[in-house]
Amino acid sequence: MRYIILGTAGHIDHGKTSLIRSLTGRETDNLEEEKKRGISINLGFTYFDLPSGNRVGIIDVPGHERFIKNMMSGAVGIDIVLMVIAADDGVMPQTLEHAEILTYMGIKDSIIVITKCDLVEDEFLELVEYDIKTSLQNTILKDSPIVKVDSLSMKGFDELINLIDEKTKKLETMEIKEMPTRMNVDRSFSLTGIGTVITGTLIEGEIEVGKNYQLYPSLKEVKIRSIEVHEKSVNKATKGQRTALNISNLSKNEIQRGSIIASHNSLLESNIIDAKISLSSHADIILEHWSRVRIFHGTTEVLARIVPLDMKKIKNGDQALVQLRLEEPIYCKINDKFVIRSYSPVNTIGGGVVIETVSKKHNRKDEDYIKKLEAKENFELKDVIYDFISRVDFGTTFEEIFSYTGRLKAEIDKNLENLMNENKLLLINNFYFTDSIIENLKAKTKSILEKFHAENPLESGMPKEELRDRIAKKTNPKVFNSLLNSDSFLDLIENSPNYISLKDFKINLSDKNTKIAEDIIRKIKEAEPSLLKDSDFSNTKLEKETLTFLLKDKLIRLDGFLITTENYEKIKNNLIEYLENNNEITIAEFRDMNNLNRKMSLALLEDFDLKKITKRYEEKRILY
């Protein structure tokens, strides 16, 4: 069953609340101030049953211009709107403003209801109807059916109810795209004996008793104790339902209008938004670089600066690509609708749709980016996912894709699988890489290693951690190593446990290096049994790089001392043989055995300990 939300809109005192009372037999003006003043200040909620048996939830939104924010809160999640226009007043300022707001918020279906018909003559009523059609021709209401009613005589109500019933039957057959949970909070209050209660329209997904959700922007855990839909307790609320939630773990002060209840990690914080906006043809305003505006999204309002992208000045009736630099972050999704109001005086001037939620700063000079943005208007989910992954420097996790798209995990999985089958994506250690990112990383790796080999021709390769620091500093070493071990890098690099080199790199000693290497080995051997220090051979760049080369297999460095591999093995084997026959040896005995001083002896013995050839026992060494 598809749950339908019916909303009212229109100028103050045009009979919206009376219309709903006649439809439902219930009051929606609940606050004492509302009843006293005769106007709706907050949102009123009720429901009624149609002849078909379907139950329709109704939102009565305020018409007074001072409470236009409340009206926009009520418009979120509406399926059908009743635009209420009084016969004795006709189209008024809030009528036009409400009509434009509904257009910008993407409301698709509507009925124009002329109220108080018994107060005017038929000829005047015809003039009002003509004025309505003329005034609303550039809004979603231009082709809406018109029903004439009177709440006192109940004239026209049967026709209105049947028309609503027909529209709900059509909506019931429409496919609903399954999405993660998202509910915009429009009221938060506390009831004695119950605790915190919040209300809103569930615009995406489902909410169930006993399950936990996330509160945005605080990111606090939300525990659902009970759910009420149309004054009836239920275990689950679904998309489209007016919903009241009893929250067990948060106070009313922790949840405000504008908050969002959503699935965990299904939304990303946005400070910069790219969007397509439309300015009202009635707006007496020009938007240019850094114009300050009010953005109404969901049930929250934030201030923002406009940065036009495809035109210098945006005038009434224009459509334009813009970047919104928000003065405080919001949580939104691609294709979300929003309303734009002027900063001062506060009037509705336009609306828009979100194209990109994760953006860097851009302006009119970024022509390539603007072209990409234009293309994004027609993106399918697969395109959105590929574009998002391709914009990062390294790989992207599934969780990051889920938060960015806000779509069901199964739907994301299907699109990721299709992209991998098309060889556009690679999955490495739970990170997704686009083909373009892989090519960029390979090119960067090649460039860095070519420079390293040129500057260090006698080193086997660049330390792996140094390469990671240059390419993907914040990446987990395990993930980085998995990337280097992947098939994509097989033809490019040699990946040893600690070093990375280009596949075709070979160490070739120059004539100068060869001569220096021979001199170093000769001097060390001539000094035996004593040990020379590495500082004796690091006077020039050539000596340093040659010494580094020799330390790979010809020499061993021990606490600054140098010893040939051959001499090291000889001393080690003699020590093992001595300990097998004598069980233990002191430092002095080891020193005398090898004609070394104490410091040199300690350097060797500590290295043998480290390699588990010997171990220290009191002031002696024994076999490990």
N, C-alpha and C positions, 0 to 999 in steps of 0.2 A: 504494500500500500504506500502511495506517495503522500506525504504530509504537505499540506498547502498552507502558506501564510498569506493572509489578506491584510493589506495595510491601507490606512486612509491618509489623505494628504489634502491640503487646501488652506485657504485664508482663515484667520481667526473669525469665530462666530458664524461660520458658514454651515454649521450643523453636523460636523463629523461625529461628535460624541452622541448626539441625538439619533443620528442615522444608525450607529452601532447599537444603541439601546433598543431601537425598533427592530433591528435584525435579530438581536440575541436575548432581549429582556434583561440585560445586565448593565450595570454602571461600569465605566472605565475611569471616571474621575474619582480617584481614591483619596487623594490628599484633601485635607480640610480647606487649604488655600485654593485648590482647584474648584471645589464646590462653591466656595464663597465668591470667587472671582468669575466663575462661569467659563473658565478657559482651561485647556489641558496644558499643564506645565511639564510633567514627566510623561513617560510613555504609559498608556493604558493597555491592558492585555485582557482578552476574553476569547470566547469561541462560540460557534453555533454549528448545528447539524443541518446538512443540506438534504433535499428530498431523496437524493441517491443513497443517503446513509453516510456519506463522507463527512468528517468533522474538519472544520476550517478554523485555524487560529487567526485571531484578529489583533492587529496593533493599531491603536488610536494615537496618532502622533500630534504634537502640539502645532497650532497654526500661527501663534504669535511670533513676530520676527525676533523677539528677545530670546525665544527658545528654539531657534532654528537648529542648534546643535543637537537638541533632543530629537528633533524631527529626523535628522540624518542618522542618528543612532537607530531609530525605529525602522528606517528604510533598509537597513542591512538585512539581507536574507528574505526580503518580501518577494513572493511569486506573482501576485496580482495586486495592483493598487487601484483603489477607488479615489479618483480625483473629485473632491466634493466642491461644488460651486453653488452658492446661493442664488436663487432666481432673482431676488430683489437687489443684488449687488453686482452680479456678473463677475468677470475676470478681474482679480485684484492683485496687488504686488506680490503677496505671498503665494498666490496661485501660480504665477509665472516662475517665481523662485523655486517653489516645490517641484514644478514640472521639469525645470532644468536639472535640479538635483537628482530627480528620478532617472532622467536621461543619462546623466554622468555616472550614476551608480549601476547602470546596466539593467534596470528593471525592464522586463520584456513585455509584460501583459498588463493591460489597464482597462478600466471602465470609467467613463465620466458620468458622475451622478449630479444632476441638478436638483437641489433641495429647496424646500419652502415654496414649491410651485403654486400652492393655493393662495399665495400672497400677491401674485401678479396676474395680469390679463394674458390671454393666449398670444396676442400680438407682441406684447413685450417679451414673452417667453421665447418667441421665434427670433427676436432680435438678440436676446442673450445667447441662444444656441448658435446663431451666426457669428457673434463675437468670439465665442469659445473656439469654434473651428478656425477662425482667422488667427486668433492670438496664439494658439497652440500648435500651429502647423509645422513648426521646426523642432518639435519635441516628440518623445515617444507616444504622446497622446494624439497625434495627428489623425490616425485612423481608428481611434477608439470608439466603440459604440457609446451612445448617450442614452441614459435612462433618467426619466423625470419622476421624482418622488416627493412625497410630503409626509413628514413623520407624524403629523397629527391625524390626518385622514387615512394614513397608510396606503395612499394611492401610489401605484407603481412598484410596490415592494415585491409582489409576486414575480413581476417581470425581472426585477433585479436579482432575486434569489435564483431564478431559473437560469439566467445568464451566467451567474457565478458558478452554478452547478455544471453547466456545459464547459466552461473554461477549466474547471478542476478535473473534469474527465479527460480533457486533452492533455493536461499536465501530467496526469497519472500515467499516461502511455509513454511519456518521454523518458529516455534512458538517463539514469543518474550516474555520473562518473564517481567511482569510489575513491575516496581520499582519506588521508589521516585525519584524526579529529581536530576540528577548529571551531571554537565558539567565542564570539566577541561578547564581552560582559557589558551590559548596559545599566545594571543596578546591582548594588551590594548592600545588604542590611542584615540585621540580627533580630531573631525572634526568641522570646522567652521560652525556655525549655527545648528549643530546637538548635539554636546557635546560628552560625553564619549561613546566609542564603544568598545566592547570586542568580541573576536571570539573564537570558540572552537567547538569540536564535542560533541553533546549531547549524552553521553554514556548510560544514564538511564533516563527513565521518559519523561515528557513533560514540556515545558515552554510556558506560555501564557502571552500575553499583558495584563497589568493592575493588574497582580498578583505580590505579593511580595515573595522574596526568601531570603536565607541567604548566606552571603559571608564568606567562610572559608579561612584563619584562624582568620580573624578579628571579625567574628560573626556579622558584620554590616548588616543592612537591605538593600536589593537590590530591587529597583523598576524598572520594565521593561516598558519603554515608547513605544518601537517598536521592531519588530523582522524582520530580513531579512534572507531568505534561497535561495541560488542560485540566488542572485540579484533580488529577488522578495519579496515584503513585505507580511508577513503573520501574522495572529493572534496567531498561535500556531506552535511551533516546536516540533518534536517528536524524539524519540531515533534513532540515526544513522545519523541525519542530521548535515551537517556543518552549523553552526548557527552564525549569528552576532546579538548582542543585543545592543540596545541603552539604556544606563542606565541614569535615570533622576536625581538620588540623590547622585551619587558618582563621584569623579574626576578620571582621568586615573591613577593618582599616588596612588590612594587608592586600585586599582586592578592591580595586577602584574601577569605575567606568573607564573603558579604554583598555583594560587588561584583556588577555586572551588565555583561554584554557585550551591546550592542544596536546597532541601526542608528544612524547619525549623527543627532543632534538629534531623536531619536524620544521622548525622555523629558524631563520638566520636574522641577526640584527643588521639593520641597514642604516647607514649614515648618509649615503649618497645613492640616489635612485635615478635611473634613466627612464623617461616616460614619454608617451605621446599625449599631448594635451589638446583640448578644444576650448577656445574662449567663446563665451556667450555672445550672440549677436546683439544682445541688449546691454552688454557690459560697456560702460563708459570708462575704459581703462586701457593703457598700453603697458605691456610687460617687456622689459628689456633686461640687460645684464644686471644681476644683483637686486632685482626687484624683490621686495619682501612680501610673502603671501602666507596664508594659512592653509594647511593641507589637512583635510578630514578623511581619514582612512579607518574603515571598520567603525569603532565607536570612540576613536581617539582623535585629538586635534594637535598638530605640531606646527611650529613656525618653520619656514624654509626660505632659501634664496633661490631665485630662478637664474639658470644659466642657459639661454637659448643656444641651440646647436645648429639648426638649419636655416635660421633667419635672424636678423639683427633685432627687430622689434616685432612683437606679437600683438596684433590688434584684434578688436572684436570680430568674431566670426572665423578667425584663423585656426588652423590646426598646425601644431609644431612639435618637433622633437626638442626636449629640454632635459637638462640635468637639474635635479632638485638637491640642493645642499641643505640637509635637515639640521635644525638647531638642536634637536634631540633625536635619538634613534627610534625607529619603529621596527615592528616585525611584520613583514608582508611577503607576498609571493608574486611571481611573474603572472601577469594578466589580472591582478587585482585592480579594482576600480577605486577612484578617489575623487573628492570634490575640492575645488580650489575656491577660497574666499579671499577677498582683498584684506590687507592688513588693517587699514583704517581709512575711511569708515568700513565696517565689516559688512560686505555683501557677497553673495555668490556670484562668481565671475566665470566659472568654467569647471572643467573636470578632466580626468585623464585615466590612462591605463598604464600599469607598470610594465616596462619592457625588460629592465635589468635591475636586480636587487644588490648585486655585488659589483660595484663599479669603482674605478679610479677617477680622479678629476680630469674632465675633458672640457673643451670649449669649441667654438666655431672653426678654429684652425685645424682641428683633428678630423680631416676629411675622410680618411680611411676608416676611422672608428665610426663616424656617422653613417657611412655606407653599411658597415656591419650591423649597426643598430637598426637601420631600415630593414635589413634582411631578417633580423630577429623577430620582427612583427609577425612573420609567417612561419616561425619555427614549430616543428612537432617536438614531442618530448625527446626523441632520439637526438635531434639537432641540439636541443637545449643541453642535454647531458654531454654530448661531444664538445660543444663550445665551452662549457664550464671546465671540463677536464683539461682542454687544450690551453686554457689561460693560466694555469699554474706552472711554476718553475720545475716542479718535480711531480710525483704521482699524486693521485687523489683516492681517498678511501670511500667505501660505500656509504659510511655514515655521513661524510661531507656532502656526497651527492644527494642523499636523502634530505638533509637539512636544507640544501639549496633549492631543490625542486619541490619539496613538500608533497611528494606523490607517494602512492602505495609502494611498499618494498617489492611486491611481486611484479608490479608494472615496471619499476626501475630495473629489476633483474632481467626481465624479458628484453628490454631495450639494450642493456649492456651485453647480453648474449648475442643479440643481432649485430651489434657493432664489432664484437670480437670475431663473429663469423665472417664479417666483411673485411677482416684484417685491419680495422681502424683503431682497435684497442688491444692492449696487452695487459694481462693481469700478472703481477709479480709480487709475491709475498703480501697479498691483500691490498695492493696499490694498483690503481688503474692508470695506464699511460696511453696517451694517444700516439699514433704513428708519428705525428709531427714533433711531439715532445721527445720521443726516442731519438729521432734524427738530430734534434737540437742538442740533446745530451751527448750523443756520439760525436758531433762536431766540436762541442766544447771540450770533451775529454781528449779528443785527438789534438786539438790546438794546445791545450795545457801540457800534454805529454811531449809533444814535439818541442816545445820551448824548454821543458825540463831536461830532455835528452840532449838538446843543443848546449845547455849550460852545464850539464853534469854528464859528460860522455862516458865516464868510467863507473857510474852508478847503475845498478841493475834495473832500477825503476824508482818511481816516486812512492814515498810511504802512502799507504792506502788512506790513512786518516787525513793526510795533507790534501789528497785529491778530493775527498769527501767535503773537507772544509771549503775548498774552492768551488765545488759544484752544487752541493746540497747540504749546507752546514747544519741545518736543523733536523736533518733526516736521521733516523735510527741507523746505526752502523750495519745492523743485520739486514735491513731493507736495502741499503746501498750496496752491500756485497751481493745480495740476491740479484739486483739489477745488473751488476758487472758480470755475474755468472750466467746471465740469461743468454739465449741464443742470439739475441740482437747484438751482443758485444763480442761474440766468439771470433768473428773475423777481424776485430779491431785490436784487441788487447791480450796480453798474457796476465793472468790474475793469480799471483802467488799469495800465500797467507798474509804477508805484510806489505808487499810491493806490487805496483801496477806499472807495466811497460807496454809500449806499442808492440804489436805482433811481429813486425819486421825489424825491431830494434836489436842490434848486436853491439857488444862492447868491442871496440877496436882500439888497441893502444897505439898512440902515435910514436914516432921514433923518440921524441923527447920524453914521453911518459915511460917508454921502455927503458931508456937509460936511467931515469930517476928511480924506477922500480928496482933495477939491478943494483944501484948504489945503496938504496935503503936496505935491501936484503943483505948485501955484502957487509955493511957497517954493523948490522945487528948480529950477524954471525961472528964477525971479528971481535965483538964485545963479549961474546959468551965465555964463561957461564953467566956473567953479569947481564942485566937487562937494561936496555936504553928506554927513554921516555918518548911518547908520541910527539911531545913538544920539540923534540930534536929535529923533526922532519916536517914541520908545518909552517915554514917560513914564507913559502910562495903558494900561489893558487895551484900551480902544477903539482907541487909536492903534496898539498892537501888532498887533491882529487886522486893522485896516484896512491897515497896512503890509504884512502877510503877503498880504492879498488883492491889493494893487497889484503885488507882486513876481511875480504869476503872469504878467502880460502888459504892465503899464504901466511898471514899474520893473525895473532890474537892479542887484543888489548885487555890488560888486567890492571885496573886501578891506575891507569895512566902509563903503565909499563907495556913494552912491546916484546913479544916472543914469537919465534917462528912456529908454525904448526908442527913442524918436524920435532923441534926441541921440546915443545909442550907435551907431545905424545911420549917422547922418551922419558921425561921426568915423571909423567903420570904412571907409565908402566913400571918404572923402577920403584916408585912408591908402593904400588899395589903388591909387587913381589916382596918388598921389605915387610909390609904389614901382614902378608900371608905367613911369613916366617917368624915375625916378632910381635904380632898382635897390635902394637901401639908404637907411636912415635911422637916426640916433642918437637916444638918449633925449632929449638936449637939443633936437634939431631937432623931435622929436615934441611936446615940451613947449611950445616956442615957437609951433609951428603951431596948437596948441589952447588957448594961454593957460592952461595947467595948471601946478601945481607938480610936482616930480620924483616924489613919492610917488603922486600921482594918475595921473601918466603911466605909472609902472611897473605900477600895478594894471590899467590898460587894456591895455598891451602884453602882460603875462603872460596875460591872458584871451584875447587874440588868438592867442597862442602855443598855449594849451591847445586852442583851437578849430581849430587848424591853418590859420589865416589868414596868420599870419606865423611865422617861426622865427628864433631868435637865432643870429647869426653873429658871433663875437667880441663886441664891445660894441655891435653894430648889429643891426637887424632887416631881413630880406629876406622876400619873399613865399614862402609855403610851397610 
